[in-house]
Amino acid sequence: MKATARFRIVLVSAPDLKTARRLAHGALRERLAACANLIPGVESHYWWRGKIESSREVLLLFKTSAGRLRKLEELILAEHPYDTPEFVVLSLTGGAEKYLAWLERATQQDQVNSREKARKAQEKTPN
């Protein structure tokens, strides 16, 4: 196992699978996360507006780098249907070296830039 301080696990709850998938795909498209696990059937109990509420939700586990965290939070807050979406960050202290290397590559900003350049070049190409 390799020790690290560069990566984070982010917990986000969503009201349903459709919303969870939309949030996951948005984060992945922008390389804000290397992976998003969707765990349906979570039963949440919580305080909301002075009383105890409960609901069934989908829990998203995002694996990301510390450098992409702010942008991931911006995306979730902008796209999430809740007034106060869950966005809880856990530090990742270690993991398998090969997995951590993949996580680093998958969240690199230059991957986004090269994809955007390819898309713009394709738009300029006459049909």
DSSP file (Angstrom, degrees, kcal/mol; ACC not computed):
  #  RESIDUE AA STRUCTURE BP1 BP2  ACC     N-H-->O    O-->H-N    N-H-->O    O-->H-N    TCO  KAPPA ALPHA  PHI   PSI    X-CA   Y-CA   Z-CA
    1    1 A M              0   0    0      0, 0.0     2,-0.5     0, 0.0    95,-0.2   0.000 360.0 360.0 360.0 144.7    0.0    0.0    0.0
    2    2 A K  E     -A   95   0A   0     93,-2.9    93,-1.7     2,-0.0     2,-0.2  -0.917 360.0-130.4-110.4 132.2    1.1    3.5   -0.8
    3    3 A A  E     +A   94   0A   0     -2,-0.5     2,-0.3    91,-0.2    91,-0.3  -0.535  36.5 167.9 -76.2 145.7    0.5    6.4    1.6
    4    4 A T  E     -     0   0A   0     89,-2.1    -2,-0.0    -2,-0.2    96,-0.0  -0.991  37.3-173.6-155.1 157.1   -1.0    9.5    0.0
    5    5 A A  E    S+     0   0A   0     -2,-0.3    88,-0.1    86,-0.0    -1,-0.1   0.198  73.7  86.7-130.4   9.3   -2.6   12.8    0.8
    6    6 A R  E    S+     0   0A   0     59,-0.1    60,-3.1    60,-0.1    61,-0.4   0.530  78.1  67.6 -91.6  -6.4   -3.6   13.8   -2.8
    7    7 A F  E     -AB  92  65A   0     85,-0.5    85,-2.1    58,-0.3     2,-0.3  -0.803  56.2-164.3-123.3 158.5   -6.9   12.1   -3.1
    8    8 A R  E     -AB  91  64A   0     56,-2.9    56,-2.6    -2,-0.3     2,-0.5  -0.955  16.2-142.8-136.8 153.1  -10.4   12.4   -1.7
    9    9 A I  E     -AB  90  63A   0     81,-2.6    81,-3.2    -2,-0.3     2,-0.5  -0.974  24.0-160.1-109.7 130.6  -13.6   10.4   -1.4
   10   10 A V  E     -AB  89  62A   0     52,-2.4    52,-2.8    -2,-0.5     2,-0.5  -0.957   4.6-151.8-118.5 129.2  -16.7   12.6   -1.7
   11   11 A L  E     +AB  88  61A   0     77,-2.9    77,-2.1    -2,-0.5     2,-0.4  -0.862  20.7 168.6 -99.6 128.2  -20.2   11.5   -0.4
   12   12 A V  E     - B   0  60A   0     48,-2.0    48,-3.5    -2,-0.5     2,-0.3  -0.993  19.7-151.1-137.8 128.6  -23.2   12.9   -2.2
   13   13 A S  E     - B   0  59A   0     -2,-0.4    73,-0.4    46,-0.2    46,-0.2  -0.793  13.5-169.3 -99.6 147.9  -26.8   11.7   -1.7
   14   14 A A  E     - B   0  58A   0     44,-2.6    44,-2.6    -2,-0.3     3,-0.1  -0.930  29.9-123.0-132.6 155.2  -29.4   12.0   -4.5
   15   15 A P  S    S-     0   0    0      0, 0.0     2,-0.3     0, 0.0    41,-0.1   0.748  87.5  -4.2 -72.7 -22.5  -33.1   11.5   -4.5
   16   16 A D  S  > S-     0   0    0     42,-0.1     4,-2.3     1,-0.1     5,-0.2  -0.967  74.5 -95.1-161.3 170.8  -33.1    8.8   -7.2
   17   17 A L  H  > S+     0   0    0     -2,-0.3     4,-3.0     1,-0.2     5,-0.3   0.871 117.6  57.7 -64.6 -37.9  -31.0    6.9   -9.7
   18   18 A K  H  > S+     0   0    0      1,-0.2     4,-2.0     2,-0.2    -1,-0.2   0.940 111.3  41.9 -59.4 -47.3  -31.7    9.2  -12.6
   19   19 A T  H  > S+     0   0    0      2,-0.2     4,-2.5     1,-0.2     5,-0.2   0.924 114.6  51.4 -65.3 -44.6  -30.4   12.2  -10.7
   20   20 A A  H  X S+     0   0    0     -4,-2.3     4,-2.6     1,-0.2    -2,-0.2   0.906 110.7  48.3 -60.3 -42.8  -27.4   10.2   -9.3
   21   21 A R  H  X S+     0   0    0     -4,-3.0     4,-2.8     2,-0.2     5,-0.2   0.902 110.7  51.2 -64.7 -40.5  -26.5    9.0  -12.8
   22   22 A R  H  X S+     0   0    0     -4,-2.0     4,-2.2    -5,-0.3    -2,-0.2   0.927 113.0  45.2 -63.2 -45.2  -26.7   12.6  -14.2
   23   23 A L  H  X S+     0   0    0     -4,-2.5     4,-2.2     2,-0.2    -2,-0.2   0.915 114.3  49.2 -64.2 -43.2  -24.4   13.9  -11.5
   24   24 A A  H  X S+     0   0    0     -4,-2.6     4,-2.4    -5,-0.2    -2,-0.2   0.937 112.7  46.2 -62.1 -47.9  -22.0   11.0  -11.9
   25   25 A H  H  X S+     0   0    0     -4,-2.8     4,-2.8     1,-0.2    -1,-0.2   0.877 111.0  53.1 -66.2 -37.1  -21.8   11.4  -15.7
   26   26 A G  H  X S+     0   0    0     -4,-2.2     4,-1.5    -5,-0.2    -1,-0.2   0.925 111.7  45.3 -62.3 -44.0  -21.4   15.2  -15.4
   27   27 A A  H  <>S+     0   0    0     -4,-2.2     5,-2.9     2,-0.2     6,-0.8   0.895 115.1  47.4 -66.1 -40.6  -18.5   14.8  -13.0
   28   28 A L  H ><5S+     0   0    0     -4,-2.4     3,-1.5     3,-0.2    -2,-0.2   0.908 107.7  55.4 -68.8 -42.0  -16.8   12.1  -15.1
   29   29 A R  H 3<5S+     0   0    0     -4,-2.8    -1,-0.2     1,-0.3    -2,-0.2   0.884 112.3  43.4 -56.8 -39.3  -17.2   14.0  -18.4
   30   30 A E  T 3<5S-     0   0    0     -4,-1.5    -1,-0.3    -5,-0.2    -2,-0.2   0.370 112.7-119.1 -89.3   4.7  -15.4   16.9  -16.8
   31   31 A R  T < 5S+     0   0    0     -3,-1.5    -3,-0.2     2,-0.2    -2,-0.1   0.827  74.0 133.2  59.4  33.6  -12.7   14.7  -15.3
   32   32 A L  S   <S+     0   0    0     -5,-2.9     2,-0.3    -6,-0.2    33,-0.2   0.588  74.4  23.5 -86.3 -12.3  -13.7   15.9  -11.8
   33   33 A A        -     0   0    0     -6,-0.8    31,-0.2    73,-0.2    -1,-0.2  -0.986  61.1-148.9-147.6 150.1  -13.8   12.3  -10.6
   34   34 A A  S    S+     0   0    0     29,-2.9     2,-0.3    -2,-0.3    30,-0.1   0.735  87.8   5.8 -86.5 -26.5  -12.1    9.1  -11.7
   35   35 A C  E     -C   63   0A   0     28,-1.0    28,-2.4     2,-0.0     2,-0.4  -0.992  56.3-161.0-156.9 146.5  -15.0    7.0  -10.5
   36   36 A A  E     -C   62   0A   0     -2,-0.3     2,-0.5    26,-0.2    26,-0.2  -0.962  11.0-159.2-133.9 118.6  -18.5    7.4   -9.1
   37   37 A N  E     -C   61   0A   0     24,-2.4    24,-2.4    -2,-0.4     2,-0.6  -0.831   7.6-152.9 -94.8 133.0  -20.1    4.5   -7.3
   38   38 A L  E     -C   60   0A   0     -2,-0.5    22,-0.2    22,-0.2   -21,-0.0  -0.935   9.3-171.9-108.3 122.0  -23.9    4.6   -7.0
   39   39 A I  E     -C   59   0A   0     20,-2.8    20,-2.4    -2,-0.6     3,-0.5  -0.879  11.6-164.5-115.9  97.2  -25.4    2.8   -4.0
   40   40 A P  E     +     0   0A   0      0, 0.0    18,-0.2     0, 0.0   -24,-0.0  -0.306  62.5  44.6 -77.9 164.9  -29.2    2.7   -4.3
   41   41 A G  E     +     0   0A   0     16,-0.4     2,-0.3     1,-0.3    17,-0.2   0.653  67.3 155.8  81.4  16.5  -31.6    1.9   -1.5
   42   42 A V  E     -C   57   0A   0     15,-2.0    15,-3.2    -3,-0.5     2,-0.7  -0.613  34.0-146.7 -75.1 132.5  -30.0    4.0    1.2
   43   43 A E  E     -C   56   0A   0     -2,-0.3     2,-0.4    13,-0.2    13,-0.2  -0.906  17.5-163.9-102.7 114.6  -32.5    4.9    3.9
   44   44 A S  E     -C   55   0A   0     11,-3.1    11,-2.1    -2,-0.7     2,-0.4  -0.817  12.5-172.9-104.4 137.5  -31.7    8.4    5.3
   45   45 A H  E     +C   54   0A   0     -2,-0.4     2,-0.3     9,-0.2     9,-0.2  -0.999  25.7 147.6-125.6 129.9  -33.0    9.8    8.5
   46   46 A Y  E     -C   53   0A   0      7,-2.2     7,-3.4    -2,-0.4     2,-0.4  -0.985  49.6 -97.2-159.6 159.5  -32.2   13.5    9.2
   47   47 A W  E     +C   52   0A   0     -2,-0.3     2,-0.3     5,-0.2     5,-0.2  -0.728  42.9 169.8 -82.5 132.9  -33.2   16.7   10.8
   48   48 A W  E >   -C   51   0A   0      3,-2.8     3,-1.1    -2,-0.4    -2,-0.0  -0.904  64.3 -17.7-149.2 120.0  -34.8   19.1    8.3
   49   49 A R  T 3  S-     0   0    0     -2,-0.3     3,-0.1     1,-0.2    -2,-0.0   0.891 128.7 -45.5  52.7  47.0  -36.6   22.4    9.1
   50   50 A G  T 3  S+     0   0    0      1,-0.2     2,-0.3     0, 0.0    -1,-0.2   0.480 122.6  76.9  84.0   4.0  -37.1   21.5   12.7
   51   51 A K  E <  S- C   0  48A   0     -3,-1.1    -3,-2.8    -5,-0.0     2,-0.5  -0.968  82.5 -99.2-143.2 162.3  -38.3   17.9   12.4
   52   52 A I  E     - C   0  47A   0     -2,-0.3     2,-0.3    -5,-0.2    -5,-0.2  -0.673  43.7-178.6 -82.4 128.0  -37.0   14.4   11.8
   53   53 A E  E     - C   0  46A   0     -7,-3.4    -7,-2.2    -2,-0.5     2,-0.3  -0.752  10.2-162.8-117.5 165.0  -37.5   13.3    8.1
   54   54 A S  E     + C   0  45A   0     -2,-0.3     2,-0.3    -9,-0.2    -9,-0.2  -0.990  14.0 160.7-147.2 151.3  -36.7   10.1    6.3
   55   55 A S  E     - C   0  44A   0    -11,-2.1   -11,-3.1    -2,-0.3     2,-0.5  -0.985  39.7-107.4-160.9 160.0  -36.3    9.2    2.7
   56   56 A R  E     + C   0  43A   0     -2,-0.3     2,-0.3   -13,-0.2   -13,-0.2  -0.814  48.8 168.4 -91.7 134.7  -34.8    6.6    0.3
   57   57 A E  E     - C   0  42A   0    -15,-3.2   -15,-2.0    -2,-0.5     2,-0.5  -0.826  37.4-115.9-138.3 174.0  -31.9    7.9   -1.5
   58   58 A V  E     -B   14   0A   0    -44,-2.6   -44,-2.6    -2,-0.3     2,-0.5  -0.981  28.4-144.9-113.7 127.7  -28.9    6.9   -3.7
   59   59 A L  E     -BC  13  39A   0    -20,-2.4   -20,-2.8    -2,-0.5     2,-0.5  -0.827  10.0-156.5 -95.6 128.3  -25.5    7.5   -2.2
   60   60 A L  E     -BC  12  38A   0    -48,-3.5   -48,-2.0    -2,-0.5     2,-0.6  -0.887   3.6-162.7-102.6 133.6  -22.7    8.5   -4.6
   61   61 A L  E     -BC  11  37A   0    -24,-2.4   -24,-2.4    -2,-0.5     2,-0.4  -0.955  11.7-166.1-113.3 109.3  -19.1    7.9   -3.7
   62   62 A F  E     -BC  10  36A   0    -52,-2.8   -52,-2.4    -2,-0.6     2,-0.6  -0.803   9.5-154.5 -95.9 136.1  -16.8   10.0   -5.9
   63   63 A K  E     +BC   9  35A   0    -28,-2.4   -29,-2.9    -2,-0.4   -28,-1.0  -0.960  35.4 147.9-106.5 122.2  -13.1    9.2   -6.1
   64   64 A T  E     -B    8   0A   0    -56,-2.6   -56,-2.9    -2,-0.6     2,-0.3  -0.869  45.9 -99.4-145.7 174.4  -11.2   12.4   -7.0
   65   65 A S  E >>  -B    7   0A   0     -2,-0.3     3,-1.2   -58,-0.3     4,-0.6  -0.684  33.8-116.8 -97.1 156.2   -8.0   14.3   -6.5
   66   66 A A  G >4 S+     0   0    0    -60,-3.1     3,-0.9    -2,-0.3     4,-0.4   0.852 114.9  59.2 -59.0 -34.7   -7.6   17.2   -4.1
   67   67 A G  G 34 S+     0   0    0    -61,-0.4    -1,-0.3     1,-0.2     4,-0.2   0.709 107.3  44.4 -69.1 -20.9   -7.0   19.5   -7.0
   68   68 A R  G <> S+     0   0    0     -3,-1.2     4,-2.1     1,-0.1    -1,-0.2   0.426  87.6  95.1-101.4  -0.8  -10.3   18.8   -8.7
   69   69 A L  H <X S+     0   0    0     -3,-0.9     4,-2.6    -4,-0.6     5,-0.2   0.895  80.2  51.1 -61.3 -46.5  -12.4   19.0   -5.4
   70   70 A R  H  > S+     0   0    0     -4,-0.4     4,-2.2     1,-0.2    -1,-0.2   0.913 112.3  46.7 -60.8 -44.2  -13.5   22.6   -5.8
   71   71 A K  H  > S+     0   0    0     -4,-0.2     4,-2.3     2,-0.2    -1,-0.2   0.871 110.7  53.0 -66.9 -37.0  -14.8   22.2   -9.3
   72   72 A L  H  X S+     0   0    0     -4,-2.1     4,-2.6     2,-0.2    -2,-0.2   0.930 109.3  49.0 -63.1 -44.5  -16.6   19.0   -8.3
   73   73 A E  H  X S+     0   0    0     -4,-2.6     4,-2.8     1,-0.2     5,-0.3   0.920 109.8  52.0 -60.5 -43.8  -18.3   20.8   -5.5
   74   74 A E  H  X S+     0   0    0     -4,-2.2     4,-2.0     1,-0.2    -1,-0.2   0.915 111.0  47.8 -58.7 -44.2  -19.3   23.6   -7.9
   75   75 A L  H  X S+     0   0    0     -4,-2.3     4,-2.3     2,-0.2     5,-0.2   0.937 113.2  46.8 -63.1 -47.6  -20.8   21.1  -10.3
   76   76 A I  H  X S+     0   0    0     -4,-2.6     4,-2.0     1,-0.2    -2,-0.2   0.936 113.7  47.5 -62.4 -47.1  -22.8   19.2   -7.6
   77   77 A L  H  < S+     0   0    0     -4,-2.8    -1,-0.2     1,-0.2    -2,-0.2   0.855 116.1  45.1 -64.1 -34.4  -24.1   22.4   -6.0
   78   78 A A  H  < S+     0   0    0     -4,-2.0    -1,-0.2    -5,-0.3    -2,-0.2   0.844 122.7  33.8 -76.7 -34.0  -25.2   23.8   -9.4
   79   79 A E  H  < S+     0   0    0     -4,-2.3    -2,-0.2    -5,-0.2    -3,-0.2   0.565  91.9 102.1-101.8 -10.7  -26.8   20.6  -10.7
   80   80 A H     <  -     0   0    0     -4,-2.0   -66,-0.1    -5,-0.2    -4,-0.0  -0.534  62.0-144.7 -81.6 140.1  -28.3   19.0   -7.6
   81   81 A P  S    S+     0   0    0      0, 0.0    -1,-0.1     0, 0.0     2,-0.1   0.676  71.1  94.8 -78.0 -16.4  -32.0   19.3   -7.0
   82   82 A Y  S    S-     0   0    0      1,-0.1    -2,-0.1     4,-0.1   -68,-0.0  -0.421  75.1-133.7 -75.0 150.3  -31.8   19.6   -3.2
   83   83 A D  S    S+     0   0    0      1,-0.3    -1,-0.1    -2,-0.1    -3,-0.0   0.887 106.3  21.7 -62.8 -40.5  -31.7   23.0   -1.4
   84   84 A T  S    S-     0   0    0     -3,-0.0    -1,-0.3     2,-0.0     3,-0.1  -0.717  87.1-164.7-131.4  79.4  -28.8   21.7    0.7
   85   85 A P        -     0   0    0      0, 0.0     2,-0.3     0, 0.0   -71,-0.1  -0.339  27.3-107.1 -68.9 147.1  -27.1   18.8   -1.1
   86   86 A E        +     0   0    0    -73,-0.4     2,-0.2    -2,-0.0   -73,-0.2  -0.547  43.0 166.4 -68.5 131.9  -24.8   16.6    0.9
   87   87 A F        +     0   0    0     -2,-0.3     2,-0.5   -75,-0.1   -75,-0.2  -0.707   8.9 167.6-147.4  92.0  -21.1   17.2   -0.1
   88   88 A V  E     -A   11   0A   0    -77,-2.1   -77,-2.9    -2,-0.2     2,-0.5  -0.927  19.6-152.6-115.0 129.4  -18.9   15.5    2.5
   89   89 A V  E     -A   10   0A   0     -2,-0.5     2,-0.4   -79,-0.2   -79,-0.2  -0.876   9.0-171.2-109.3 129.7  -15.2   15.1    1.8
   90   90 A L  E     -A    9   0A   0    -81,-3.2   -81,-2.6    -2,-0.5     2,-0.3  -0.954  25.1-122.2-115.6 136.2  -13.1   12.3    3.3
   91   91 A S  E     -A    8   0A   0     -2,-0.4     2,-0.6   -83,-0.2   -83,-0.2  -0.572  17.2-139.2 -75.9 139.1   -9.3   12.2    3.0
   92   92 A L  E     -A    7   0A   0    -85,-2.1   -85,-0.5    -2,-0.3     3,-0.1  -0.896  19.1-176.0 -97.4 118.1   -7.8    9.1    1.4
   93   93 A T  E     -     0   0A   0     -2,-0.6   -89,-2.1     1,-0.2     2,-0.3   0.620  58.9 -18.1 -95.5 -12.9   -4.7    8.2    3.3
   94   94 A G  E     +A    3   0A   0    -91,-0.3     2,-0.3   -89,-0.0    -1,-0.2  -0.983  56.7 160.1-177.1 170.7   -3.5    5.3    1.2
   95   95 A G  E     -A    2   0A   0    -93,-1.7   -93,-2.9    -2,-0.3     2,-0.2  -0.973  53.8 -43.1 176.9 178.4   -4.3    2.7   -1.4
   96   96 A A     >  -     0   0    0     -2,-0.3     4,-2.6   -95,-0.2     5,-0.2  -0.442  52.2-130.8 -64.2 133.0   -2.9    0.3   -4.0
   97   97 A E  H  > S+     0   0    0      1,-0.2     4,-2.1     2,-0.2     5,-0.2   0.878 105.8  49.3 -56.1 -43.7   -0.2    2.1   -5.9
   98   98 A K  H  > S+     0   0    0      2,-0.2     4,-2.0     1,-0.2    -1,-0.2   0.900 112.0  48.9 -65.5 -39.9   -1.5    1.1   -9.3
   99   99 A Y  H  > S+     0   0    0      2,-0.2     4,-2.6     1,-0.2    -2,-0.2   0.916 111.1  49.7 -65.2 -43.6   -5.0    2.2   -8.4
  100  100 A L  H  X S+     0   0    0     -4,-2.6     4,-2.2     1,-0.2    -2,-0.2   0.870 108.9  52.5 -64.8 -36.6   -3.8    5.6   -7.1
  101  101 A A  H  X S+     0   0    0     -4,-2.1     4,-2.3    -5,-0.2    -1,-0.2   0.908 110.4  48.1 -64.5 -41.5   -1.8    6.1  -10.3
  102  102 A W  H  X S+     0   0    0     -4,-2.0     4,-2.8     2,-0.2    -2,-0.2   0.922 109.7  52.7 -62.3 -44.6   -5.0    5.4  -12.3
  103  103 A L  H  X S+     0   0    0     -4,-2.6     4,-1.0     1,-0.2    -2,-0.2   0.905 109.6  49.7 -58.8 -42.4   -6.9    7.9  -10.1
  104  104 A E  H >< S+     0   0    0     -4,-2.2     3,-0.6     1,-0.2    -1,-0.2   0.941 113.5  44.6 -61.4 -49.3   -4.3   10.5  -10.8
  105  105 A R  H >< S+     0   0    0     -4,-2.3     3,-1.3     1,-0.2    -2,-0.2   0.899 110.0  55.5 -62.8 -40.7   -4.4   10.1  -14.5
  106  106 A A  H 3< S+     0   0    0     -4,-2.8    -1,-0.2     1,-0.3   -73,-0.2   0.698 111.7  42.8 -69.8 -19.3   -8.2    9.9  -14.7
  107  107 A T  T << S+     0   0    0     -4,-1.0    -1,-0.3    -3,-0.6     2,-0.2   0.211  80.8 130.5-111.6  15.4   -8.6   13.3  -13.0
  108  108 A Q    X>  -     0   0    0     -3,-1.3     3,-1.2    -4,-0.2     4,-0.7  -0.516  56.8-138.6 -75.0 135.5   -5.9   15.3  -14.8
  109  109 A Q  H >> S+     0   0    0      1,-0.3     4,-2.1    -2,-0.2     3,-0.8   0.833  99.8  65.9 -60.0 -35.5   -7.0   18.6  -16.1
  110  110 A D  H 3> S+     0   0    0      1,-0.3     4,-2.4     2,-0.2    -1,-0.3   0.774  93.3  61.6 -64.0 -23.0   -5.0   18.1  -19.4
  111  111 A Q  H <> S+     0   0    0     -3,-1.2     4,-1.7     2,-0.2    -1,-0.3   0.897 106.4  45.6 -64.6 -39.8   -7.3   15.2  -20.2
  112  112 A V  H <X S+     0   0    0     -3,-0.8     4,-2.5    -4,-0.7    -2,-0.2   0.928 112.8  50.4 -66.7 -46.3  -10.2   17.7  -20.2
  113  113 A N  H  X S+     0   0    0     -4,-2.1     4,-2.3     1,-0.2    -2,-0.2   0.901 110.6  48.0 -62.2 -42.5   -8.3   20.2  -22.3
  114  114 A S  H  X S+     0   0    0     -4,-2.4     4,-2.0     2,-0.2    -1,-0.2   0.878 112.6  49.1 -68.2 -36.4   -7.2   17.7  -24.9
  115  115 A R  H  X S+     0   0    0     -4,-1.7     4,-2.2     2,-0.2    -2,-0.2   0.905 111.7  49.3 -66.3 -41.3  -10.8   16.4  -25.3
  116  116 A E  H  X S+     0   0    0     -4,-2.5     4,-2.4     2,-0.2    -2,-0.2   0.899 110.2  50.9 -65.1 -41.4  -12.1   20.0  -25.6
  117  117 A K  H  X S+     0   0    0     -4,-2.3     4,-2.4     1,-0.2    -1,-0.2   0.910 110.3  49.6 -62.2 -42.4   -9.5   20.8  -28.3
  118  118 A A  H  X S+     0   0    0     -4,-2.0     4,-2.0     2,-0.2    -2,-0.2   0.893 111.0  49.7 -63.8 -40.0  -10.5   17.7  -30.2
  119  119 A R  H  X S+     0   0    0     -4,-2.2     4,-1.9     2,-0.2    -2,-0.2   0.921 112.1  47.3 -65.0 -44.1  -14.2   18.6  -30.0
  120  120 A K  H  X S+     0   0    0     -4,-2.4     4,-1.5     1,-0.2    -2,-0.2   0.889 111.1  51.4 -65.7 -39.1  -13.5   22.2  -31.2
  121  121 A A  H  X S+     0   0    0     -4,-2.4     4,-1.0     1,-0.2    -1,-0.2   0.899 109.4  50.9 -63.9 -39.3  -11.4   20.9  -34.1
  122  122 A Q  H  < S+     0   0    0     -4,-2.0     3,-0.4     1,-0.2    -1,-0.2   0.871 106.9  54.1 -66.1 -36.6  -14.2   18.6  -35.1
  123  123 A E  H  < S+     0   0    0     -4,-1.9    -1,-0.2     1,-0.2    -2,-0.2   0.832 107.7  50.8 -65.8 -32.0  -16.6   21.5  -35.1
  124  124 A K  H  < S+     0   0    0     -4,-1.5    -1,-0.2    -5,-0.1    -2,-0.2   0.687  87.6  99.7 -78.9 -19.3  -14.4   23.5  -37.4
  125  125 A T  S  < S-     0   0    0     -4,-1.0     2,-0.1    -3,-0.4    -3,-0.0  -0.542  79.4-123.2 -71.3 124.0  -14.1   20.6  -39.9
  126  126 A P              0   0    0      0, 0.0    -1,-0.1     0, 0.0    -2,-0.1  -0.417 360.0 360.0 -67.9 142.8  -16.5   21.1  -42.9
  127  127 A N              0   0    0     -2,-0.1    -2,-0.1     0, 0.0     0, 0.0   0.452 360.0 360.0 -84.0 360.0  -19.0   18.2  -43.4
